[in-house]
């Protein structure tokens, strides 16, 4: 039985769509969960953080064992975890069951990344950069799908359980597509696990992993809280989420090869500058002006994730599948840590606004704007760090693996 690269690639894209839909639909139903189970924003933050915590644990596990387990077994783990997580979420009875089910979904999402990134890099070794970018199109693409599905179902009075349940359909589809296929053997990435682990001590890898905690928080922080932050502002949070991620998907699909022809450090630096300006603009915008600010945000965060993964693959090739997995895991660890903190910022700002005499709606708007003002410091820190990386770019070019951009 021959390896059907097209079928495998299609299955990877659908599995990433499921991953993305879990982010989008969770953002859309967060307020409903808070009302039904009487949860504070801080408690909702802890629930959100479980998705971000499960992800890096899966990437650490998958990265360490990819060379011995292979992509097929990791995708079995992802499929089973997605099914269990979604079903348990639908049956959740409160805070603790939501924590457990959300963790399982996060673990499934991390397993998808741990299996698919190195498999795609190995299958398409002659045009690795282009295909990794086309794969990562479907994270923002899946968020568009999830955001629009959530809005449509909410508008027609369909509850959050049904919105979670709809994700079982693409989960079953990617499971079917994957498990009837032969998977490729690892031939074009470094598969010596001891060498992979040794390469992690490279100061450049440590620097990039730390930066990834900030790029992920800069991207996912506003996205995961968009309903709570912008819900009272006069703009449609789910339409903003769909617009932002739609622009990200188009940017990755059409500009991916161009980005990789340029110096990745320069791309990351410009992305940080644009994201800083965009988050600040969202913090001061009102009504319809939130939409152009959100479009600027999409342009800013568009290339963060794939460029960080691509940078690791190109400049730190000895880290192999483990390096790619751990960089993604570092991003989710950072986002996990900050989720309950962001929730507490919203709680505190709202309580202060209500105490000053504002009504609930006005207090929600003030809380959202104040929280976004604080969140500006994540991308602002990256402006400094990526500026240093860009200044040192010529010193690190020597270790770069040439990439075919056809």
Secondary structure as GFF3:
##gff-version 3
##sequence-region A 1 406
A	DSSP	alpha_helix	5	36	.	.	.	ID=ss1
A	DSSP	alpha_helix	41	90	.	.	.	ID=ss2
A	DSSP	alpha_helix	95	123	.	.	.	ID=ss3
A	DSSP	three_ten_helix	125	127	.	.	.	ID=ss4
A	DSSP	alpha_helix	128	155	.	.	.	ID=ss5
A	DSSP	alpha_helix	160	165	.	.	.	ID=ss6
A	DSSP	alpha_helix	167	179	.	.	.	ID=ss7
A	DSSP	alpha_helix	193	199	.	.	.	ID=ss8
A	DSSP	alpha_helix	203	224	.	.	.	ID=ss9
A	DSSP	alpha_helix	226	230	.	.	.	ID=ss10
A	DSSP	alpha_helix	237	261	.	.	.	ID=ss11
A	DSSP	alpha_helix	264	284	.	.	.	ID=ss12
A	DSSP	alpha_helix	289	301	.	.	.	ID=ss13
A	DSSP	alpha_helix	304	315	.	.	.	ID=ss14
A	DSSP	three_ten_helix	317	319	.	.	.	ID=ss15
A	DSSP	alpha_helix	320	355	.	.	.	ID=ss16
A	DSSP	alpha_helix	360	391	.	.	.	ID=ss17
A	DSSP	alpha_helix	393	396	.	.	.	ID=ss18
A	DSSP	three_ten_helix	397	399	.	.	.	ID=ss19
###
